[in-house]
Amino acid sequence: MNERLIYTHGYGVTMNTANGFTPEGLPEFVLWNMPVESKVPDIKVTRPEIYFGQKTNTDVYVKTRQMEFDYPQGETNSYSTYSGTGGIVLGSGLRRTVLAAALGDLTKVPFSDAITPETRALIHRNIDERN
């Protein structure tokens, strides 16, 4: 379940100008690092979590009691919780059981203390396969 509750997303963003380079010939970044830093005060990224992408081929559960891993930070780790509105609300009872069966998690999801009625299932997250 950790793979579907804790490791739910990627993290980060980079941005560089089309004509800016360092003396070494590398791109001159406007946005970089974890947590995200910016050279331009008007460009701010507060939630760089990536839930959908080209290599996201697993279903995940968000808005659970389990914090979601963002990135390692020295001796500790950084965590967050999904703030989006997408996904299928699991609800409780029969709805939760039916969705768990459809997603192949019938032996875990209905009985997990981390799952709440507000929990959402994010499915079909690969943007190349979405219609």
C-alpha positions in Angstrom: 0.0 0.0 0.0 2.9 2.4 0.5 3.5 2.6 -3.2 -0.1 3.8 -3.7 -0.5 6.0 -0.6 3.0 7.5 0.1 4.7 7.5 -3.3 1.9 9.1 -5.2 3.6 11.8 -7.2 6.7 13.2 -8.7 8.0 16.6 -7.5 9.8 19.5 -9.1 10.0 22.0 -12.0 12.7 23.7 -13.9 12.7 26.7 -16.2 15.4 28.4 -18.1 15.5 31.2 -20.6 16.0 30.4 -24.3 19.1 32.5 -24.6 20.7 32.5 -21.1 23.8 30.3 -20.4 26.3 30.1 -17.6 30.0 30.6 -18.4 30.3 26.8 -18.6 27.7 26.7 -21.3 24.9 25.2 -19.1 21.4 26.6 -19.1 20.8 29.5 -16.8 17.9 28.4 -14.7 15.0 30.7 -13.6 13.4 27.9 -11.5 15.4 25.0 -10.0 16.1 22.9 -6.9 14.0 21.1 -4.2 12.2 23.0 -2.7 11.8 25.1 -5.8 13.8 28.3 -5.9 13.3 31.2 -8.3 15.5 34.0 -9.6 12.5 36.0 -10.7 10.3 37.2 -7.8 7.2 37.3 -10.0 7.5 33.5 -10.8 6.5 31.4 -7.8 5.6 27.8 -7.7 4.0 26.7 -4.5 2.8 23.2 -5.3 5.2 21.5 -7.8 3.7 18.0 -7.3 3.3 16.0 -10.5 0.4 13.5 -10.3 0.0 12.9 -14.1 2.8 12.4 -16.6 4.4 10.2 -19.2 5.7 7.6 -16.8 2.8 7.5 -14.3 1.4 4.0 -14.9 0.0 3.1 -11.5 -3.2 4.0 -9.7 -2.8 5.9 -6.4 -4.9 7.0 -3.5 -4.7 10.6 -2.3 -6.4 12.6 0.5 -5.7 9.7 2.9 -4.5 9.8 6.5 -1.0 9.0 5.2 1.3 11.9 4.3 2.6 11.8 0.7 6.4 11.8 0.1 7.8 14.9 -1.8 11.6 14.6 -1.6 14.4 13.8 0.8 15.6 16.7 2.9 18.8 15.9 4.8 18.0 13.7 7.8 14.3 14.0 7.2 11.9 13.9 4.3 9.4 16.5 3.0 5.7 15.4 2.8 2.5 17.0 1.5 -1.1 16.1 0.9 -3.0 16.2 -2.4 -4.9 19.5 -2.8 -6.5 18.9 -6.1 -10.1 18.0 -6.9 -9.5 15.3 -9.4 -10.0 11.6 -8.9 -12.8 9.3 -7.9 -14.1 9.7 -4.4 -14.0 6.4 -2.6 -16.7 7.2 -0.1 -17.5 4.3 2.3 -19.1 1.0 2.5 -20.3 -0.6 -0.7 -18.8 2.1 -3.0 -15.3 1.7 -1.4 -15.5 -2.0 -1.8 -16.6 -1.9 -5.5 -13.9 0.6 -6.4 -11.3 -1.4 -4.6 -12.3 -4.5 -6.5 -12.2 -2.7 -9.8 -8.7 -1.4 -9.0 -7.4 -4.8 -7.8 -7.1 -3.7 -4.1 -9.9 -5.6 -2.6 -7.8 -7.2 0.1 -6.3 -3.9 1.3 -8.3 -0.8 0.6 -11.6 -1.7 2.4 -9.7 -2.5 5.6 -7.0 0.2 5.6 -7.2 2.8 8.4 -5.4 5.3 6.1 -8.4 5.4 3.7 -11.2 7.8 4.6 -14.5 8.6 2.9 -12.8 11.7 1.3 -10.0 9.6 -0.2 -9.7 9.8 -4.0 -8.4 7.3 -6.5 -6.3 8.8 -9.3 -6.4 6.4 -12.2 -5.3 6.5 -15.9 -2.5 9.0 -15.0 -0.4 8.5 -18.1 -1.0 11.5 -20.2 0.0 9.8 -23.4 -2.8 7.2 -22.9 -5.5 9.6 -21.9 -8.2 10.5 -24.4 
